[in-house]
Amino acid sequence: MTSKEEKIAKAISEILVAIGEDPERTGLTETPKRVSKSILELCSSTNREFKNYKVFKENVDNNLIMVGNIDFYSLCEHHML
């Protein structure tokens, strides 16, 4: 694990303890590591520069435009959910 992953995993373990859980019990032993990786993935685009974007000027006439195969993740900064 990277140092960021370790810091986040430690914080998640502390949160589990604070809510009365045992981070070492079966079912939770890998949870801090999984949550850490998940949070880093959710937040990874905040520092990413987008180089290959395209803008098309078209008369749309209020029609729906659908684009597929785009990964999209969102994390509410107020609730971290």
C-alpha positions as CSV (number, residue, x, y, z in Angstrom):
1,M,0.0,0.0,0.0
2,T,1.1,3.6,-0.6
3,S,1.5,6.0,2.3
4,K,-1.8,7.7,1.3
5,E,-3.6,4.3,1.3
6,E,-2.1,3.5,4.7
7,K,-3.1,6.8,6.2
8,I,-6.7,6.4,4.9
9,A,-6.9,2.8,6.0
10,K,-5.7,3.7,9.5
11,A,-8.4,6.5,9.7
12,I,-11.1,4.0,8.6
13,S,-9.9,1.5,11.3
14,E,-10.3,4.3,13.8
15,I,-13.7,5.2,12.6
16,L,-14.8,1.5,12.9
17,V,-13.5,1.4,16.5
18,A,-15.3,4.7,17.2
19,I,-18.6,3.2,16.2
20,G,-18.1,0.1,18.3
21,E,-16.8,-2.3,15.6
22,D,-13.7,-4.4,15.7
23,P,-11.7,-3.8,12.5
24,E,-9.9,-7.2,13.1
25,R,-13.1,-9.3,13.2
26,T,-14.0,-11.6,10.3
27,G,-15.7,-9.6,7.6
28,L,-13.9,-6.4,8.4
29,T,-10.2,-7.3,8.3
30,E,-9.7,-6.0,4.8
31,T,-12.4,-3.3,4.9
32,P,-10.0,-0.4,5.8
33,K,-7.8,-1.3,2.8
34,R,-10.8,-1.6,0.5
35,V,-12.3,1.7,1.6
36,S,-8.9,3.4,1.2
37,K,-8.5,2.2,-2.4
38,S,-12.1,3.1,-3.1
39,I,-11.8,6.7,-1.8
40,L,-8.6,7.2,-3.7
41,E,-10.2,6.0,-6.9
42,L,-13.3,8.2,-6.3
43,C,-11.1,11.3,-5.8
44,S,-8.4,10.5,-8.4
45,S,-9.9,12.8,-11.1
46,T,-9.7,15.9,-8.9
47,N,-6.0,16.3,-9.9
48,R,-6.2,14.9,-13.4
49,E,-5.8,17.2,-16.5
50,F,-8.2,16.3,-19.3
51,K,-6.3,16.5,-22.6
52,N,-8.5,14.7,-25.1
53,Y,-11.8,16.4,-24.8
54,K,-13.8,17.6,-27.8
55,V,-16.3,20.4,-28.2
56,F,-18.7,20.3,-31.1
57,K,-20.8,23.3,-32.1
58,E,-24.1,22.0,-33.4
59,N,-27.7,23.1,-33.6
60,V,-29.3,20.7,-31.2
61,D,-32.9,21.9,-31.2
62,N,-33.3,20.6,-27.6
63,N,-32.8,17.0,-28.6
64,L,-31.2,14.5,-26.3
65,I,-27.5,13.8,-26.9
66,M,-26.3,10.5,-25.4
67,V,-22.7,9.5,-25.0
68,G,-21.8,6.0,-23.7
69,N,-18.8,4.2,-22.3
70,I,-17.7,7.0,-19.9
71,D,-16.9,6.1,-16.3
72,F,-18.4,8.6,-13.9
73,Y,-18.0,8.7,-10.2
74,S,-19.2,11.3,-7.7
75,L,-18.4,11.9,-4.0
76,C,-20.4,14.5,-2.0
77,E,-17.9,16.7,-0.2
78,H,-20.3,17.5,2.6
79,H,-21.2,13.9,3.4
80,M,-18.4,11.9,1.8
81,L,-20.9,9.5,0.3
